[in-house]
């Protein structure tokens, strides 16, 4: 049976955005906290024409900044806004 779009797990980009919004943080706050550009955070969330993923190091730093563990980050997501 083919899975429908609504059944598929959110990708990394969606997870980053959903957790940021749930923690009531702006892209600017994330960027400043991690010492990266706002554009990088936007690209991580899939914004604009460029869609990139954080390095393993930056993903670990992001998860820590959000006050999460890796298993929690990849577990159940908060509700979409």
N, C-alpha and C positions, 0 to 999 in steps of 0.2 A: 504494500500500500504506500503510495506517495504521500509524503507529509505536505500539508498546506503551509503557506507562509505564516499563518497565525500560530501554527504548532512549532515552528522552528525556534530554536534558542536564539536570543539576541546576540549579535556579533560584538566583538570587542569595542567597536566604535559606539554602539548603542549603550553598552554597559558603562563606558566612561561617562557619557553624557547623563544617563539616568542617575548614576551615583552622584555626580557633581550637583545636579539639580536637587536631588533628595537631601544633600548636605547643605543646600542653600548657599552654594559657592558660585562665584562668577568665573568665567574663563580667565579673567585678569588675576583673580585671587589664586587660582591654581598655578598660573604661570609664575607669579611672584613667589609663591611658596616653593616651587621647584626650581626656580632660577632659569626658566625657559621663556620663550616668546609666547604671546597670546596666539599668534598664528599657529604655532606648534600644537597648542591645545585644540584649536579649531580644526586642524587637520586630523588630529586623533579622533575627534568626534564626527569626522566625515564631512566637514563643512568645505565649501568652495570646490574648486576643480581638483585640488589635491586631496588625497585621502591617504594618510599614512598611519602607521601604528607606532606606538612608543617602543623604544628599545626595552630589553628585559630589565635593565637597570632603572630606566625611567618609569616603567610600569610598577616595579616594586616600590619606588619612591612615591608614586602617585597613590598606590594602595595604602601605604603608611600615612601619607598626608591626609587621606580621607578617613583615617582611623579604622581601617578595615584589615582583615587578613586576606590572603590570596583565596582561600576556600570560600570566604564570605563574598568577596568580590565576584567570584564566578558562580556563586550559588543563586538563590532566589533574589530577583531584583525588586527594588521598591516600585511602587505603582508609577506609571507614566503620568506626567503632569497633565 
